[in-house]
Amino acid sequence: MLHASANEAPAHAKPAPETARKEAARPAGEKEGGKPAAIAQPSKTPEKPGEKAADKHGAKSLIQKPLIDKSALEKPGKASAASADAVASTVSAQSEDEAQIDLSVKIAERLAEMRARQAARAASAAKAKRVRDAKRKQETAIAAAPKVSNHWDYDGEFGPENWGKINPAWAQCGKGNRQSPIDIRDGMKVDLEEIDFDYRPSTFSEIDNGHTVQVNVAGGNAILIGNERYELVQFHFHRPSEERINGKGTEMVIHLVHRGLGGKLAVVAVLLERGKGNEVIQAVWSHIPLEKGQLASPGVEIDPLEMLPERREYYTYMGSMTTPPCTENVLWLVMKQPMTASPAQMALFSRLYPLNARPLQGSEGRMVKESN
């Protein structure tokens, strides 16, 4: 029989009171002396051969355990914040995308507006260019066109050599083939009908028209040649005479212009030499207006018969007016006997118009008849 050692307490012996109190006050799991007591580990079940491989491959492939975010379990507030941040980030990204789309639309609209303005400016510039080109073309055409004027003179740029170029309506002045005056030579003497001068004292008006002194006679004066009647319209003066007879002219000439039916013209030319004064010419000179272009109506009468010679023989041919527009188909009746005017009367006119006669024109083979 064994006996317990003196140092060992019996198993059923109660601890001493002080020791009991210390044990009660010691934290659970802590050995006496302050060291933690060892925690018993559960015993592992022995693995069977091949079981571990099956666990690694078979079980893993059959059932995939869900991954659990421990931080979300441990800190749910942080997870919610992260989720909110993710949503906010998504919303922000969507907003940025929408903003990008809006910006792209605005840029496209702006580009379209700019292109529309550019197209409008280009169209406006093209239209302005067409207008400028048309205007330039018109100006060029106007510059290239011949100058049209109603001004003419007896010398210089507007002289007889250029009358046909100044105005298209005066083309016959340069291109006509029956122009006047001419040098009357070798007239064919025939029995011409006498000119019946049906003139009478009449009132008149006169004007210095810038080319001559023109006297407009009241109606009722006319000439008759055969069955044709021509009314006296006006008479005027030239210095020297435009007509030549066998190359000889006189100091002045009077042209009495008549108009017949259909507008046909007949002009009686009376040559003037120095000599006795003429009453009709004196009356006209006495009432010449002070200004060119001014019309004077003195209210007195003149008798056109006093401008005619006693002998009424004449030359006749077909010609033209001797001033622009140089109208052709004019019947000329040139009195063979001259009339006279005083030196003073001729001097007065020469002060106004020292030279207002058109140069001689070619006869172009025209027939000239002379009364016996």
C-alpha positions in Angstrom: 0.0 0.0 0.0 1.4 3.3 -1.0 1.3 6.3 1.2 1.3 9.9 0.1 4.3 11.9 0.5 4.3 14.4 3.2 4.7 17.3 0.7 1.6 16.4 -1.3 -1.8 17.3 -0.2 -4.5 14.9 -0.4 -6.7 15.1 -3.6 -9.7 15.7 -1.6 -8.1 18.3 0.6 -9.6 21.8 0.5 -7.4 24.7 -0.4 -6.4 27.2 2.2 -8.6 30.2 2.5 -6.0 32.6 1.2 -5.1 30.5 -1.8 -8.7 30.2 -2.6 -9.2 34.0 -2.7 -6.2 34.4 -5.1 -7.5 31.9 -7.4 -10.8 33.5 -7.5 -9.3 36.9 -8.3 -7.0 35.5 -11.1 -8.4 36.1 -14.6 -9.5 33.2 -16.4 -6.9 31.4 -18.5 -4.0 32.9 -16.6 -1.6 30.6 -14.7 -0.3 31.2 -11.4 2.6 33.6 -11.6 0.9 35.9 -14.3 1.5 33.7 -17.4 -1.5 32.8 -19.6 -2.6 29.3 -19.5 -2.2 27.3 -22.6 -5.4 26.9 -24.7 -6.2 23.4 -25.6 -6.1 22.9 -29.3 -8.8 20.6 -30.9 -7.4 17.4 -32.1 -7.1 17.0 -35.8 -8.7 14.1 -37.4 -6.2 12.1 -39.3 -6.4 12.7 -43.1 -7.0 9.7 -45.2 -4.8 9.2 -48.3 -6.2 11.2 -51.3 -8.6 13.1 -49.2 -6.6 16.4 -49.3 -6.4 16.3 -53.1 -10.1 15.7 -53.4 -10.7 18.6 -51.1 -8.5 20.9 -53.2 -9.9 19.9 -56.5 -13.3 18.3 -56.2 -14.9 20.4 -53.5 -13.5 23.7 -54.9 -14.7 23.0 -58.3 -18.2 21.9 -57.2 -18.9 24.7 -54.7 -17.4 28.2 -55.0 -17.6 29.9 -51.7 -18.7 33.5 -52.0 -16.1 36.1 -51.2 -17.0 38.2 -48.2 -15.6 41.6 -47.7 -14.7 41.4 -44.1 -14.2 45.1 -44.0 -17.8 45.6 -45.0 -18.9 43.2 -42.2 -16.6 44.8 -39.7 -17.3 48.4 -40.9 -20.8 48.7 -42.6 -20.7 52.5 -42.5 -17.6 52.6 -44.5 -19.1 50.2 -47.1 -22.2 52.4 -47.5 -19.9 55.4 -48.0 -17.9 53.6 -50.6 -21.1 52.6 -52.3 -22.4 56.1 -52.3 -19.0 57.3 -53.6 -19.3 54.7 -56.4 -22.8 55.9 -57.3 -21.7 59.5 -57.2 -18.7 58.7 -59.3 -21.0 57.0 -61.8 -23.4 59.9 -61.8 -20.5 62.3 -62.2 -19.2 60.3 -65.1 -22.6 60.3 -66.7 -22.9 64.1 -66.1 -19.5 64.5 -67.7 -20.5 62.4 -70.7 -23.7 64.5 -71.0 -21.7 67.7 -70.7 -19.3 66.4 -73.3 -22.3 65.7 -75.6 -23.9 69.1 -75.0 -20.5 70.7 -75.7 -20.1 68.7 -78.9 -23.6 69.8 -79.9 -22.9 73.4 -79.1 -19.6 73.3 -81.0 -21.3 71.7 -84.0 -24.1 74.4 -83.9 -21.4 77.1 -83.6 -19.5 75.7 -86.5 -22.7 75.5 -88.5 -23.4 79.1 -87.7 -19.9 80.2 -88.6 -20.0 78.3 -91.9 -23.5 79.8 -92.6 -22.1 83.3 -92.0 -19.0 82.5 -94.1 -21.2 81.3 -96.9 -23.4 84.4 -96.6 -20.3 86.6 -96.7 -19.0 84.7 -99.6 -22.3 85.1 -101.4 -22.5 88.8 -100.6 -18.9 89.3 -101.8 -19.6 87.4 -105.0 -22.7 89.5 -105.6 -20.8 92.7 -104.9 -18.1 91.5 -107.3 -20.7 90.8 -110.0 -22.2 94.3 -109.5 -18.7 95.9 -109.7 -17.8 93.9 -112.8 -21.1 94.8 -114.4 -20.5 98.5 -113.5 -16.9 98.3 -114.8 -18.1 96.7 -118.0 -20.8 99.4 -118.4 -18.3 102.1 -117.7 -15.8 100.6 -120.2 -18.6 100.3 -122.8 -19.5 104.0 -122.1 -15.9 105.0 -122.3 -15.4 103.1 -125.5 -18.6 104.5 -127.1 -18.3 107.6 -129.2 -19.0 110.8 -127.4 -22.5 112.2 -128.2 -22.9 115.9 -128.2 -25.1 118.6 -129.8 -22.4 121.1 -129.8 -20.7 122.0 -133.1 -18.6 124.8 -134.5 -16.8 125.9 -137.5 -13.2 125.2 -136.4 -11.3 123.1 -133.9 -12.4 119.8 -132.3 -16.1 120.5 -133.1 -15.4 121.8 -136.6 -16.9 120.6 -139.9 -14.3 117.8 -140.3 -15.7 116.2 -137.2 -19.4 116.9 -137.4 -20.1 113.3 -138.5 -18.2 111.9 -135.5 -19.7 114.1 -132.8 -23.2 112.7 -133.0 -24.4 109.5 -134.7 -27.5 111.5 -135.9 -25.1 113.6 -137.9 -23.4 110.8 -139.7 -24.4 112.2 -143.1 -22.1 115.2 -142.5 -19.2 112.8 -143.0 -20.6 110.0 -145.1 -23.2 111.7 -147.3 -22.7 111.8 -151.0 -25.1 114.8 -151.8 -23.7 117.4 -149.4 -23.7 121.2 -149.7 -22.3 123.7 -150.5 -20.6 123.0 -153.8 -18.7 124.9 -156.4 -21.2 125.4 -159.2 -19.5 124.9 -162.5 -20.7 124.1 -166.0 -24.3 124.4 -165.2 -26.6 122.8 -167.8 -28.6 125.6 -169.3 -32.2 124.7 -169.6 -35.6 126.3 -169.6 -36.2 126.2 -165.8 -39.6 127.2 -164.4 -39.6 130.6 -162.8 -39.7 130.9 -159.1 -42.9 132.6 -157.9 -42.0 134.5 -154.7 -45.2 134.9 -152.7 -43.7 137.2 -150.1 -45.4 140.0 -148.1 -44.5 142.4 -145.2 -44.6 140.3 -142.0 -43.6 140.5 -138.4 -40.6 138.5 -137.3 -38.5 137.3 -134.3 -34.8 136.8 -134.3 -32.2 135.0 -132.2 -28.4 134.8 -132.1 -28.2 131.0 -131.9 -24.5 130.8 -131.4 -23.8 129.9 -135.0 -25.5 132.8 -136.9 -28.3 135.4 -136.6 -31.5 133.6 -137.5 -34.8 135.4 -138.4 -38.1 133.6 -138.0 -40.8 135.0 -140.3 -44.5 135.0 -139.6 -46.6 132.6 -141.8 -48.0 133.5 -145.2 -44.7 133.8 -147.1 -43.9 131.1 -149.6 -42.4 130.2 -153.0 -44.0 128.2 -155.8 -42.1 126.0 -158.2 -44.4 124.3 -160.7 -47.1 122.8 -158.6 -45.1 122.7 -155.4 -45.4 125.2 -152.6 -42.8 125.8 -149.9 -43.5 128.0 -146.9 -40.8 130.4 -145.7 -39.7 129.3 -142.2 -36.6 131.4 -141.5 -33.6 133.0 -143.0 -30.0 133.4 -141.7 -26.5 134.6 -142.7 -23.1 133.2 -143.4 -19.7 134.8 -143.8 -18.2 134.3 -146.3 -20.6 132.9 -148.8 -20.7 129.1 -148.7 -21.6 128.8 -152.4 -19.1 129.3 -155.2 -19.9 130.0 -158.8 -17.1 128.9 -161.0 -14.8 129.1 -158.0 -15.8 132.6 -157.0 -17.6 133.5 -153.7 -18.9 136.7 -152.1 -18.4 138.3 -148.7 -21.7 137.1 -147.3 -24.8 135.1 -148.3 -28.4 134.9 -147.1 -30.2 131.5 -146.9 -34.0 131.6 -147.0 -35.2 128.2 -145.8 -38.6 126.9 -146.9 -40.5 123.8 -146.0 -42.9 121.9 -148.3 -45.3 119.0 -148.0 -43.8 116.0 -146.3 -41.0 118.1 -144.8 -39.1 118.5 -148.0 -36.8 121.6 -147.9 -36.0 124.2 -150.5 -33.3 126.9 -149.8 -33.0 130.1 -151.8 -29.4 131.4 -151.6 -28.9 135.2 -152.2 -25.2 136.2 -152.5 -24.2 139.6 -150.8 -21.6 142.0 -152.1 -20.4 145.3 -150.7 -22.6 148.2 -151.9 -25.8 149.9 -150.9 -27.3 149.1 -147.6 -30.3 146.7 -147.3 -33.4 147.9 -145.3 -34.3 144.4 -144.2 -30.8 143.7 -143.0 -30.7 147.0 -141.2 -34.0 146.2 -139.4 -32.6 142.9 -138.3 -29.3 144.3 -137.1 -31.1 146.9 -135.1 -32.9 144.3 -133.0 -30.1 141.7 -132.5 -30.4 140.4 -128.9 -27.7 141.3 -126.5 -27.2 137.7 -125.4 -26.7 134.5 -127.4 -29.8 132.3 -127.2 -32.1 135.2 -126.4 -35.1 135.6 -128.6 -36.2 139.1 -129.7 -39.6 140.0 -131.1 -39.4 143.7 -132.1 -43.0 143.9 -133.3 -42.1 145.5 -136.6 -42.5 144.2 -140.1 -40.0 143.4 -142.8 -40.7 142.6 -146.5 -38.6 139.6 -147.6 -39.0 140.7 -151.2 -36.4 143.4 -150.5 -33.8 140.8 -150.1 -34.2 139.5 -153.6 -32.5 140.7 -156.8 -34.5 142.1 -159.7 -33.4 139.3 -162.1 -34.6 135.9 -160.9 -32.4 133.5 -162.9 -30.9 130.8 -160.7 -28.9 127.6 -160.5 -30.5 124.5 -159.0 -29.2 121.1 -157.7 -30.0 118.6 -155.0 -27.9 118.9 -151.9 -28.1 119.1 -148.1 -28.3 121.5 -145.3 -24.9 123.1 -144.6 -25.2 122.7 -140.8 -25.6 119.5 -138.7 -27.4 117.1 -139.1 -26.6 117.9 -142.8 -29.9 116.5 -144.0 -29.9 115.6 -147.6 -32.6 115.7 -150.3 -32.7 119.5 -150.1 -33.6 121.5 -153.2 -31.1 124.4 -153.7 -32.0 127.5 -155.7 -29.0 129.8 -156.0 -29.7 133.2 -157.4 -27.3 134.2 -160.2 -27.5 138.0 -159.5 -26.1 139.1 -156.1 -27.6 141.7 -153.7 -25.7 144.3 -151.8 -25.1 145.3 -148.1 -23.3 148.3 -146.8 -19.7 147.9 -145.4 -21.1 148.8 -142.0 -23.7 146.1 -142.1 -21.1 143.6 -143.1 -18.7 144.8 -140.5 -21.3 144.4 -137.7 -22.0 140.8 -138.6 -18.3 140.0 -139.0 -17.8 141.1 -135.4 -20.3 138.5 -134.3 -19.2 135.8 -136.7 -16.0 136.3 -138.7 -16.2 132.8 -140.1 -19.3 130.6 -140.1 -19.2 128.9 -143.5 -18.9 125.2 -144.2 -16.1 124.2 -146.6 -17.0 123.1 -150.1 -18.2 119.5 -150.5 -17.6 117.2 -153.5 -20.2 117.4 -156.3 -20.0 113.6 -156.7 -21.2 114.0 -160.3 -24.4 115.7 -159.5 -26.2 117.5 -162.2 -26.5 121.3 -161.9 -29.1 123.2 -164.0 -29.0 126.8 -164.9 -31.9 129.0 -166.1 -31.5 130.8 -169.5 
